[in-house]
């Protein structure tokens, strides 16, 4: 949500002024994920609260992070509403972080299925194994990279199990994990490749070259050990995770109602394209309303696309059908003259089946 919020302008909002940029970006990534990976199960985890069990170890954990922007805060409730309309379960637990929940859930999949953990946090790389991969955004919200064991080693020169050692030595500024002063990624990688783990590095600290490096490692040993603990994910987060409740399935009609509410028309069309044909028909249940021109004028004035059809009998137009998003309005033929300016408006896109 944060990445989507900062990637898209806050001018992205509904016609009533409700800012939706983070929700839009999140959903855009989600729909792309469904299209590209075709998962059969999906779940979403959120942080809950500010204080976690890691603060018991290090009070300044994430202390430097700014407050959630006012424009972003209400969008968390919005995205949860949209996810509920897609029947995607949400998991959160007081005192734990979202990545702890993801780690717990990923390790519970024991049938050999491939698991993709989607997160921007590097500490999730410790989850990678033969069946678990990490999807992370390299830039913005569309450039997604898939990390497996090989790609992790190619990028960082370490194994998944060594990721906490890496973060323990070099620290992680994004989480205010201090690490060892003067130890960056290159030095940490070199030490880990040579000795294998933080514990073995300290077992051989007297043999390490570089007086200043050796001094810092000795002086900040406790800080390094604390940093490593902070970087470790918790694999037994107390959440009632049920894989059977995570099956990918959505009611297109229910989804359309929520997407229309927040004016995510383009996103809904992308979702609709991913919906099996038989479910498209079952999910689309338009409400048909007998109406007058005055009933639909407000919708017409703000519409960018108009669905249009006619009921014709004995060669004469008897009724006019107008469709905005999910609703169909039926007007008497005598309203045609009032509709004429809208029908002649070239900037109003119109779709029709029976018009010539």
C-alpha positions in Angstrom: 0.0 0.0 0.0 2.8 2.4 0.8 4.6 1.7 -2.4 1.4 2.2 -4.4 0.6 5.4 -2.5 4.0 7.0 -3.3 4.0 5.7 -6.9 0.7 7.3 -7.9 -0.6 10.9 -7.4 -3.2 11.7 -4.8 -5.2 13.3 -7.5 -6.3 9.8 -8.3 -9.7 10.0 -6.6 -13.4 9.4 -7.1 -15.7 12.1 -8.5 -16.7 12.8 -4.9 -13.1 13.5 -3.9 -12.3 10.2 -2.1 -8.6 9.6 -2.6 -8.0 6.1 -4.0 -4.4 6.1 -5.4 -3.0 3.5 -3.0 -6.0 1.2 -3.4 -5.9 1.6 -7.2 -2.2 0.8 -7.3 -2.6 -2.2 -4.9 -5.4 -3.7 -7.0 -3.5 -3.1 -10.2 -0.6 -5.1 -8.8 -3.0 -7.8 -7.5 -4.8 -8.2 -10.9 -1.4 -8.4 -12.7 -0.3 -11.0 -10.2 -3.4 -13.1 -10.8 -3.0 -12.8 -14.6 0.8 -13.6 -14.6 0.9 -16.3 -12.0 -2.6 -17.8 -12.1 -2.6 -18.7 -8.4 -5.3 -21.1 -7.0 -5.0 -19.6 -3.5 -4.6 -16.0 -2.4 -4.4 -14.3 1.0 -3.4 -10.8 2.1 -1.7 -9.9 5.4 -1.5 -6.4 7.0 0.4 -5.0 9.9 -1.8 -4.4 13.0 -0.7 -1.7 15.4 2.7 -0.1 15.8 4.3 -2.1 18.6 5.5 -5.7 17.9 7.4 -8.3 19.8 10.6 -6.9 18.2 10.2 -3.8 20.3 10.8 -5.9 23.4 14.2 -6.7 22.0 15.0 -3.2 20.6 12.9 -0.3 21.6 14.0 1.9 18.6 12.9 -0.7 16.1 11.3 1.3 13.2 11.4 4.4 15.4 12.5 6.6 12.6 9.6 6.0 10.3 7.3 8.9 9.7 3.6 8.8 10.5 1.2 7.3 7.9 0.2 10.2 5.6 -3.3 11.4 6.2 -4.3 10.7 2.6 -3.2 7.1 3.0 -4.6 6.1 6.4 -8.3 5.8 5.3 -7.4 3.8 2.3 -6.5 0.7 4.4 -10.2 0.3 5.2 -11.1 0.8 1.5 -8.7 -1.9 0.3 -10.1 -4.3 2.9 -13.6 -3.6 1.6 -12.5 -4.3 -2.0 -10.6 -7.5 -1.0 -13.7 -8.7 0.9 -15.7 -8.2 -2.3 -13.2 -10.5 -4.1 -13.5 -13.1 -1.3 -9.8 -12.8 -0.5 -9.1 -13.5 3.2 -7.2 -10.9 5.2 -4.9 -11.8 8.1 -3.5 -9.5 10.8 -2.3 -10.1 14.3 -1.6 -7.6 17.1 2.1 -7.6 18.0 3.3 -9.2 14.8 4.1 -7.9 11.3 2.5 -8.8 8.0 5.7 -10.6 6.9 5.6 -12.8 10.0 2.1 -13.9 9.0 3.2 -14.5 5.4 6.1 -16.6 6.7 3.8 -18.7 8.9 1.3 -19.2 6.1 4.0 -20.1 3.5 5.6 -22.7 5.8 2.2 -24.3 6.4 1.8 -25.2 2.7 3.4 -28.7 2.8 1.9 -30.4 -0.3 4.7 -29.4 -2.6 2.8 -26.5 -4.2 4.7 -23.5 -5.3 4.2 -20.5 -3.0 4.8 -16.9 -4.0 5.3 -14.4 -1.2 4.7 -10.8 -2.5 6.4 -8.2 -0.4 8.9 -5.3 -0.7 10.8 -6.3 2.5 14.2 -8.0 2.0 13.9 -10.0 5.2 11.4 -12.2 3.3 14.3 -13.6 1.2 15.0 -16.0 4.2 11.8 -17.8 3.3 13.0 -18.9 -0.1 13.3 -22.7 -0.6 12.6 -25.2 -3.4 8.9 -24.3 -3.4 8.8 -20.8 -1.9 9.7 -17.8 -4.1 9.5 -14.0 -3.3 8.0 -11.5 -5.6 9.1 -8.0 -5.0 8.9 -4.7 -6.9 12.1 -3.3 -8.2 10.7 0.1 -9.1 7.3 1.6 -8.8 4.4 -0.9 -8.9 4.8 -2.7 -12.2 8.5 -3.8 -12.4 8.2 -7.1 -10.5 11.2 -9.4 -9.8 10.9 -13.1 -8.8 13.6 -14.3 -6.4 14.4 -18.0 -6.1 17.6 -19.5 -4.6 19.6 -18.9 -7.8 18.5 -15.3 -8.3 19.1 -14.5 -4.6 22.7 -15.8 -4.8 23.3 -14.0 -8.1 22.2 -10.7 -6.5 23.5 -11.0 -2.9 25.9 -13.9 -3.0 24.2 -15.6 -0.1 21.7 -18.4 0.6 18.2 -17.7 2.0 19.3 -19.0 5.5 22.0 -16.4 5.6 19.8 -13.4 5.0 19.4 -12.7 8.8 23.2 -12.8 9.0 23.5 -10.3 6.2 21.0 -7.9 7.8 22.5 -8.4 11.2 25.9 -7.3 10.0 25.0 -4.5 7.6 21.7 -3.5 9.3 18.5 -2.4 7.6 17.9 1.4 7.5 14.3 0.9 6.4 13.5 -0.9 9.8 16.1 1.0 11.8 18.1 -2.2 12.4 21.6 -0.9 13.3 23.9 -3.7 12.4 27.7 -3.1 12.8 29.0 0.4 12.0 31.2 0.4 8.9 29.9 -2.9 7.6 28.1 -2.5 4.3 26.6 -5.1 1.9 29.9 -5.9 0.2 31.8 -6.5 3.5 28.9 -8.5 5.0 28.7 -10.7 1.9 32.5 -11.3 1.9 32.4 -12.3 5.6 29.4 -14.6 5.2 30.9 -16.3 2.1 34.1 -16.9 3.9 32.8 -18.0 7.3 29.1 -19.0 6.7 27.3 -17.4 9.5 27.5 -14.5 12.0 28.4 -17.0 14.8 31.3 -18.4 12.8 32.4 -14.9 11.9 32.8 -14.1 15.6 34.4 -17.5 16.3 37.1 -16.4 13.8 37.1 -12.7 14.5 40.8 -12.7 15.4 41.6 -13.9 11.9 39.7 -11.2 10.1 41.8 -8.7 8.1 41.4 -5.0 8.8 42.0 -3.5 12.2 39.0 -1.1 12.1 36.6 -3.8 10.9 37.8 -6.2 13.5 37.4 -3.5 16.2 33.9 -2.7 15.1 32.9 -6.3 15.0 34.2 -6.8 18.6 32.7 -3.6 20.0 29.3 -4.1 18.4 28.9 -7.8 18.8 25.8 -7.5 21.0 24.3 -5.0 18.6 25.0 -7.4 15.7 23.3 -10.3 17.5 20.3 -8.2 18.3 20.1 -7.0 14.7 20.1 -10.6 13.4 17.3 -11.5 15.8 15.2 -8.5 14.6 15.7 -9.6 11.0 14.5 -13.1 11.7 10.9 -13.8 10.6 8.5 -15.5 13.1 7.3 -18.8 11.6 4.7 -19.6 14.3 2.6 -16.5 14.3 -0.7 -17.3 16.2 -3.1 -16.8 13.3 -5.9 -19.2 12.2 -4.6 -19.7 8.7 -6.8 -22.0 6.6 -5.6 -22.7 3.0 -9.1 -23.9 2.0 -10.5 -20.4 2.7 -8.0 -18.9 0.3 -9.2 -20.5 -2.9 -9.2 -17.9 -5.7 -12.8 -17.2 -6.6 -14.9 -14.0 -6.9 -18.5 -13.2 -7.5 -18.3 -10.8 -10.5 -21.5 -9.1 -9.5 -20.3 -8.4 -6.0 -16.9 -7.3 -7.2 -18.5 -5.0 -9.8 -20.6 -3.2 -7.1 -17.5 -2.3 -5.1 -15.3 -1.5 -8.1 -18.1 0.8 -9.4 -18.4 2.5 -6.0 -14.8 3.6 -6.2 -14.9 4.2 -10.0 -12.4 1.5 -10.8 -13.9 0.8 -14.2 -10.7 0.0 -16.0 -9.6 -2.3 -13.2 -12.9 -4.1 -13.3 -12.6 -4.7 -17.0 -9.2 -6.3 -16.3 -10.7 -8.4 -13.6 -13.6 -9.4 -15.9 -11.1 -10.6 -18.5 -9.7 -13.0 -16.0 -13.1 -14.4 -15.0 -14.2 -17.7 -16.5 -17.0 -17.3 -19.1 -19.6 -19.2 -17.2 -18.9 -17.0 -14.1 -19.2 -13.8 -16.1 -22.8 -14.6 -17.0 -23.6 -15.8 -13.5 -22.0 -12.7 -11.9 -23.5 -10.0 -14.0 -26.9 -9.2 -12.6 -27.9 -5.7 -13.7 -30.7 -3.9 -11.9 -33.3 -2.8 -14.5 -35.1 0.4 -13.6 -38.1 2.0 -15.4 -37.1 5.6 -15.5 -37.5 9.1 -17.0 -35.0 11.5 -18.5 -34.8 13.5 -15.2 -33.9 10.2 -13.4 -30.8 9.6 -15.5 -29.7 13.2 -16.3 -27.2 13.3 -13.5 -25.6 10.0 -14.6 -25.6 11.2 -18.2 -23.8 14.4 -17.3 -20.9 12.6 -15.6 -20.8 9.5 -17.9 -17.7 8.9 -20.1 -19.2 5.7 -21.6 -22.8 4.9 -22.3 -24.4 1.5 -23.1 -27.3 2.1 -25.5 -30.0 -0.2 -26.9 -33.5 0.1 -28.2 -36.7 -2.1 -27.9 -38.3 -2.0 -31.4 -41.7 -3.3 -32.3 -43.5 -3.0 -35.7 -40.6 -0.9 -36.9 -40.9 1.7 -34.2 -38.8 2.4 -31.1 -40.9 1.6 -28.1 -38.3 2.0 -25.3 -34.7 3.1 -24.9 -32.2 1.2 -22.7 -29.3 3.1 -21.1 -26.6 1.3 -19.1 -24.2 3.0 -16.7 -21.8 0.5 -15.0 -24.1 -2.1 -13.4 -27.6 -0.5 -13.8 -29.9 -0.5 -16.8 -32.5 2.3 -17.2 -35.5 1.8 -19.4 -37.0 5.1 -20.8 -40.1 5.6 -22.9 -39.4 6.5 -26.6 -40.8 10.0 -26.1 -37.6 10.8 -24.1 -35.5 10.4 -27.3 -35.6 14.1 -28.0 -34.2 14.9 -24.5 -31.4 12.4 -25.1 -30.4 13.8 -28.5 -27.6 16.2 -27.2 -26.0 13.2 -25.4 -26.3 10.9 -28.4 -24.7 13.6 -30.7 -21.9 14.2 -28.2 -18.8 12.7 -29.8 -16.8 12.8 -26.6 -19.3 10.4 -24.9 -18.3 6.9 -25.9 -21.3 4.8 -26.8 -21.7 1.1 -27.2 -24.8 -0.5 -28.8 -26.1 -3.7 -30.2 -29.1 -2.7 -32.3 -28.2 0.8 -33.4 -27.2 1.3 -37.1 
